[in-house]
Amino acid sequence: MMVVTNPLITALVFLLNVFFGTYIFLVMLRFLLQLIRLGIRHDPLLKLVWKATDLPLLLLYNFIPGWHNIDFAAIILMFCLKMMELSIIAWLYGQHLSLLALFIVALASLLSLLLNVYFFSILIEVILSWVSPHDSHNHPLGYLLSQLNAPLLRPVRRAIPPVQGIDFSAFIVLIGLQLVNILVVEPLLRYLVV
């Protein structure tokens, strides 16, 4: 039996996903950049991320302190936004999700986003190193990606040094990210279906 959905609802859900997804991505990027202590310096892209996320975070900083480099306000903001998005979408489809279900789906979605951020940033860093092997770290995007990915790549590079000049660390980390997706994110989402 085929389920027919209203195209207007489908369009609204798409717009909600784009709006919430983009903003949550910006908050996550800010969280990760603060976690690795990468200042915004004179980079216009990073300044845009800070300006776009400043207002709600500055309000939350009054109530939610950070600890070391961990921005708990950003984590709570991402969870709240994702739960709000999921609630609105469920309401549009005439469904109701319990608070526990909302939390689990939000957790799985944010973890999936984090894995995707690292997956694609490592992939782009690898491609940049192929295109411009000697200049990739001097390029603003190359520098940002190398700093962002270093916490994941550095331990693997120490454990498995390059073999005849070929660095396999990115390949190993990409496999690890996909395994985390298969073993953690997908079971969390499957838990709700069962």
C-alpha positions in Angstrom: 0.0 0.0 0.0 1.4 3.3 -1.1 1.3 6.2 1.4 0.5 9.5 -0.2 1.9 12.6 1.4 0.9 16.2 0.9 3.5 18.0 -1.3 3.0 21.1 0.8 4.0 19.2 4.0 6.9 17.6 2.2 8.1 21.1 1.1 7.7 22.5 4.6 9.7 19.6 6.1 12.4 20.2 3.5 12.6 23.9 4.4 12.6 23.0 8.1 15.5 20.5 7.6 17.4 23.1 5.6 16.9 25.9 8.2 17.5 23.9 11.3 20.2 21.7 9.7 22.2 24.7 8.5 22.0 26.5 11.9 22.8 23.4 13.9 25.8 22.8 11.6 27.1 26.3 12.3 26.7 25.8 16.1 28.5 22.4 15.8 31.3 24.0 13.8 31.7 26.7 16.4 31.7 24.1 19.1 34.4 22.0 17.3 36.6 25.1 16.6 36.4 26.1 20.3 37.2 22.6 21.3 40.4 22.6 19.3 41.1 26.2 20.3 41.2 27.6 16.8 40.7 31.3 17.0 38.7 33.2 14.3 41.7 35.4 13.5 41.0 37.3 10.3 39.1 34.6 8.6 35.8 36.0 7.3 34.2 32.5 7.1 34.9 31.9 10.8 33.7 35.4 11.7 30.5 34.6 10.0 30.1 31.4 12.0 30.7 33.4 15.2 28.3 36.2 14.3 25.5 33.8 13.2 25.7 31.8 16.5 26.5 34.6 19.0 23.1 35.7 20.0 21.6 32.5 21.4 24.9 31.4 22.8 25.6 34.6 24.6 22.2 34.3 26.3 23.0 30.7 27.3 26.4 31.6 28.6 24.7 33.5 31.4 23.3 30.2 32.7 25.5 27.4 31.3 29.2 27.7 32.0 31.8 26.0 29.9 34.5 23.7 31.2 38.0 23.8 29.8 37.3 23.9 26.0 33.9 22.2 26.2 31.1 24.6 25.3 28.1 23.1 27.1 25.9 25.9 26.0 26.5 25.0 22.3 25.7 21.3 23.1 22.4 22.3 24.8 21.5 24.7 22.0 22.1 21.9 19.4 20.0 19.5 21.3 17.2 22.0 21.8 17.1 23.0 18.1 17.2 19.4 16.9 14.4 18.4 19.3 12.4 21.4 18.2 12.9 20.5 14.6 11.8 16.9 15.2 8.8 18.0 17.2 7.6 20.3 14.4 8.1 17.6 11.7 6.3 15.0 13.8 3.4 17.4 14.3 3.2 18.2 10.6 2.9 14.4 9.9 0.3 14.0 12.7 2.6 12.0 15.0 3.7 12.4 18.5 7.1 11.5 19.9 7.8 11.0 23.6 10.5 13.1 25.2 12.7 10.0 25.4 12.2 9.3 21.7 12.9 13.0 20.8 16.1 12.8 22.9 17.3 9.6 21.3 16.6 10.8 17.8 18.2 14.1 18.5 21.3 12.4 19.9 21.5 10.0 16.9 21.1 12.9 14.5 23.7 15.1 16.1 26.1 12.2 16.3 25.5 11.5 12.6 26.1 15.2 11.8 29.4 15.1 13.8 30.5 12.0 12.0 29.6 13.6 8.6 31.4 16.8 9.4 34.6 14.8 10.1 34.1 12.4 7.2 33.7 15.2 4.6 36.3 17.5 6.2 38.9 14.6 6.1 37.9 13.8 2.5 38.2 17.4 1.4 41.6 17.7 3.2 42.8 14.6 1.4 41.7 16.0 -2.0 43.3 19.3 -1.3 46.6 17.5 -0.4 46.4 15.7 -3.8 45.6 18.9 -5.8 48.2 21.1 -4.0 50.4 18.8 -1.9 53.0 21.5 -0.9 50.5 24.4 -0.4 47.4 22.7 1.1 48.2 23.8 4.7 48.9 27.4 3.7 45.5 27.8 2.1 42.9 29.1 4.6 40.6 26.2 4.0 43.5 23.7 4.1 44.7 25.1 7.4 41.2 25.0 8.9 40.6 21.4 7.9 44.1 20.3 9.1 43.5 21.8 12.5 39.9 20.4 12.7 41.0 16.9 11.7 44.2 16.7 13.6 42.7 15.3 16.8 41.4 12.3 14.9 44.3 11.9 12.5 47.3 12.5 14.8 46.8 9.4 17.0 46.4 7.2 14.0 49.5 8.7 12.4 51.5 8.0 15.5 50.3 4.3 15.7 50.6 3.7 11.9 53.4 5.8 10.3 53.4 6.4 6.6 54.4 3.4 4.5 56.8 4.4 1.7 55.6 8.0 1.9 51.9 7.1 1.8 49.8 8.2 4.7 47.0 5.8 5.4 45.7 7.6 8.5 42.8 9.4 6.7 41.7 6.1 5.2 41.7 4.4 8.6 39.8 7.2 10.3 37.2 7.3 7.5 36.6 3.6 8.0 36.4 4.1 11.8 33.8 6.9 11.3 31.6 4.7 9.2 31.9 1.9 11.8 30.7 4.3 14.5 27.8 5.2 12.3 26.9 1.6 11.7 27.4 0.4 15.3 26.1 3.4 17.3 23.9 5.8 15.2 21.9 3.2 13.2 21.1 1.1 16.3 19.9 4.2 18.2 17.5 5.0 15.3 16.5 1.3 15.0 15.6 1.3 18.7 12.7 3.7 18.0 11.4 1.7 15.1 11.1 -1.5 17.0 
